[in-house]
């Protein structure tokens, strides 16, 4: 029976760890999402890990050589519970996989954890560092916010990558 475990990776080495673990015969799950990256006046969409520096490994503990995970290129260490790897409940992985739009790619709207009325901070643009109230996520993956600006409450729609929890 395959159980899921978590390995902590070296910074920005999730893909390398994934490749080397797959070569060793482990089942590997690296959930990612599409993020907008802005750099040098360029805006591009990139895939980034949903859980930076962590990767899920599926293995049968009765036959797997799990100690070899710690020596795998890109892996810092396997998370353990005393002397055995810590098990991730199967429903966690199943839930993540149920939200995928392609293998390992989770849509950003399933990642929005804000509820109507939550306070958020704008991280970029003309309203940078302003605190707003989350209203909803629209069908174009833009967050609808209620913002106090110049003494008035205004509604604004911003890309989801421009807000974070306040």
BATOR-411635 format. One line per field, with one value per residue (C-alpha): x, y, z. Coordinates in Angstrom, 3 decimals, always signed. Example, Ala and Ser with C-alpha at 12.3 -4.5 7.8 and 13.67 -1.06 7.14 Angstrom:
! residues 2
X: (+12.300 +13.670)
Y: (-4.500 -1.060)
Z: (+7.800 +7.140)
***
This chain:
! residues 166
X: (+0.000 +1.342 +1.410 +2.431 +5.313 +6.921 +10.502 +11.998 +14.060 +16.941 +15.849 +14.435 +15.402 +11.947 +12.162 +15.646 +14.488 +11.425 +13.533 +16.007 +13.275 +11.440 +14.686 +14.883 +11.372 +9.456 +6.054 +6.351 +3.759 +4.733 +1.604 +2.213 +0.216 +0.518 +1.881 +2.397 +6.028 +6.950 +10.568 +12.302 +9.052 +8.141 +5.154 +5.166 +3.250 +5.393 +4.684 +5.748 +5.420 +2.278 +4.410 +7.874 +10.697 +8.357 +7.602 +5.293 +6.655 +4.471 +5.988 +5.247 +7.140 +7.459 +9.557 +10.820 +14.364 +13.097 +16.412 +17.802 +15.465 +17.735 +20.685 +18.801 +20.043 +17.809 +16.389 +17.410 +15.624 +12.535 +10.163 +10.026 +8.048 +10.801 +12.593 +9.969 +8.812 +5.765 +2.701 +0.537 -3.113 -4.172 -7.161 -4.776 -3.176 -6.529 -8.006 -5.104 -5.331 -9.094 -8.511 -5.944 -6.557 -3.541 -1.132 +0.241 -1.227 -3.772 -5.837 -5.251 -8.944 -8.879 -5.986 -7.811 -8.431 -10.092 -13.710 -16.004 -15.187 -11.556 -8.958 -6.309 -3.308 -2.602 +1.007 +1.510 +0.174 -1.430 -3.020 +0.121 +0.109 -3.572 -5.808 -9.041 -11.971 -12.202 -15.532 -15.125 -13.049 -14.579 -14.529 -11.452 -9.400 -9.464 -10.226 -13.027 -12.165 -13.820 -11.210 -11.341 -9.712 -9.832 -12.630 -14.836 -15.482 -14.698 -14.835 -11.706 -10.805 -7.183 -5.282 -5.140 -1.350 -1.589 -3.191 -2.188 -3.685 -3.482)
Y: (+0.000 +3.402 +6.157 +9.761 +11.505 +14.945 +15.875 +19.298 +20.385 +22.757 +26.283 +26.308 +22.642 +21.041 +20.036 +18.527 +16.593 +15.393 +14.124 +12.261 +10.712 +9.519 +7.955 +5.987 +4.627 +6.738 +8.194 +11.987 +14.733 +18.386 +20.556 +23.882 +26.907 +29.554 +32.825 +36.129 +37.232 +40.811 +41.632 +44.293 +45.533 +41.992 +40.117 +36.362 +33.426 +30.842 +27.630 +27.776 +25.182 +25.409 +24.536 +26.027 +23.725 +20.747 +17.744 +14.766 +11.239 +8.149 +4.866 +1.531 +1.572 -2.201 -2.384 +1.154 +2.157 +5.370 +6.345 +6.969 +9.980 +11.950 +11.414 +12.402 +15.407 +18.426 +16.968 +18.374 +15.749 +13.605 +14.865 +12.296 +11.489 +10.267 +7.587 +6.960 +9.209 +11.312 +10.170 +12.664 +11.550 +10.296 +12.663 +15.657 +14.473 +13.376 +16.812 +18.598 +16.307 +16.816 +20.544 +20.055 +21.402 +19.504 +17.081 +18.835 +22.241 +23.618 +26.649 +29.786 +30.313 +27.125 +28.659 +31.825 +31.414 +34.750 +34.922 +37.849 +40.558 +39.532 +42.290 +42.142 +44.283 +45.405 +44.472 +46.248 +48.985 +52.341 +51.121 +49.444 +48.961 +49.949 +47.767 +46.655 +44.327 +41.169 +40.878 +37.993 +36.363 +36.939 +34.619 +36.373 +35.468 +39.050 +39.860 +42.306 +44.614 +47.385 +50.087 +53.276 +55.927 +59.683 +59.264 +57.188 +53.489 +52.370 +48.981 +47.866 +44.726 +43.599 +40.532 +37.932 +38.107 +41.729 +40.969 +39.138 +38.655 +41.778)
Z: (+0.000 -0.982 +1.616 +1.087 +2.812 +2.575 +1.792 +2.423 -0.584 -1.106 -2.161 -5.718 -6.253 -6.255 -9.939 -9.530 -6.466 -8.389 -11.304 -9.102 -6.948 -10.062 -11.336 -8.074 -8.630 -6.120 -6.918 -6.702 -6.524 -6.916 -7.059 -8.815 -9.858 -12.541 -11.206 -12.958 -12.714 -13.471 -14.137 -16.220 -17.786 -18.810 -17.513 -17.891 -16.522 -14.722 -12.850 -9.200 -6.435 -4.357 -1.325 -1.913 -0.719 -0.174 -2.344 -1.744 -2.112 -2.476 -1.350 +0.206 +3.501 +3.576 +0.399 -0.228 +0.605 +2.205 +3.786 +0.302 -0.004 +2.358 +0.014 -3.111 -5.048 -4.340 -1.105 +2.285 +4.370 +4.662 +7.360 +10.108 +13.194 +15.540 +13.525 +10.811 +7.955 +8.831 +6.872 +4.997 +5.002 +1.553 +1.489 +1.432 -1.808 -3.262 -2.505 -4.210 -7.238 -7.481 -8.094 -10.880 -14.365 -15.725 -14.072 -11.010 -11.934 -9.491 -10.632 -8.627 -7.827 -5.772 -3.814 -2.802 +0.881 +1.480 +2.523 +1.868 +4.397 +4.992 +5.104 +2.393 +1.507 -2.049 -2.881 -6.199 -8.443 -7.730 -4.486 -3.133 +0.674 +0.945 +3.099 +1.440 +2.096 -0.040 -1.843 -4.306 -7.017 -10.450 -13.462 -14.893 -11.794 -10.556 -6.933 -6.277 -3.379 -1.414 -0.808 +1.263 -0.891 -0.319 +2.200 -0.106 -0.445 -4.000 -5.673 -7.496 -9.401 -9.311 -10.470 -7.708 -7.465 -6.295 -2.908 +0.240 +3.680 +5.813)
***
